[in-house]
Amino acid sequence: MKKILFTLALCILISQSAFARYSMQASPSFDGIGFRFSFLAPQWYDPGFGVGIHSDFKITSIFHLYPSFEYSHAADPSRDIIWLNDGHQYYSQIYFNEFSLNGDLRFYLPINSAFRPFGGGGFVFLMDNEFTDFERVDDSRVHSHTSTSDPGLGFDFLVGSDFPIGKLLGTMEAKVKVGAGPVIFKISAGLTFPINVSLGRR
């Protein structure tokens, strides 16, 4: 029994030492900046779209800090007819907008390949806006609207892969956001322009 425990402890120690050596191969650096487009499926709304910008800070060779700013848009699938205070019937249509500041940490699998799979997650600071448009049934030229906005905090979990596209870096990512506001599932495609500015000591 003691031999088994000793062997297990030795294996864990060796693997941790190898992992530490691998993860610290590269000094911290600012690796690039880019943009993305997203298809999103939010809870309570029809599928929509999103756009965003991101930057890539390499902490080690397998851990990257990936801050980003994203805008997401979708609509309520229903178009109801309601009565307003002026005594007329109106079509109501609800639109959803979300502005989010994301702080994600990516973990890249330590494999030697042009494709670099990753997983991760992080915090999401967001501002949700719900805009309701009212169009009068008997006169489409008459419109009214209401708007509400709520700040909140969420979390996201993601998987994806980076891959080279000429001198640029492409990325495909699937992400789910939970917390404040509706749950949102996103599939994103983006490009990163390499910069590679060292942030470590020389």
Sequence and secondary structure as in RCSB ss.txt:
>XXXX:A:sequence
MKKILFTLALCILISQSAFARYSMQASPSFDGIGFRFSFLAPQWYDPGFGVGIHSDFKITSIFHLYPSFEYSHAA
DPSRDIIWLNDGHQYYSQIYFNEFSLNGDLRFYLPINSAFRPFGGGGFVFLMDNEFTDFERVDDSRVHSHTSTSD
PGLGFDFLVGSDFPIGKLLGTMEAKVKVGAGPVIFKISAGLTFPINVSLGRR
>XXXX:A:secstr
 HHHHHHHHHHHHHHHHHHHHHHTSS  EEEEEEEEEEEEEETTS  EEEEEEEEEEESSSSEEEEEEEEEEEEE
 S  EEEE TTS EEEEEEEEEEEEEEEEEEEE    SSSEEEEEEEEEEEEEEEEEEEEETT TT EEEEEEEE
EEEEEEEEEEEEEEETTEEEEEEEEEEEESSS EEEEEEEEEEEEEEE S  
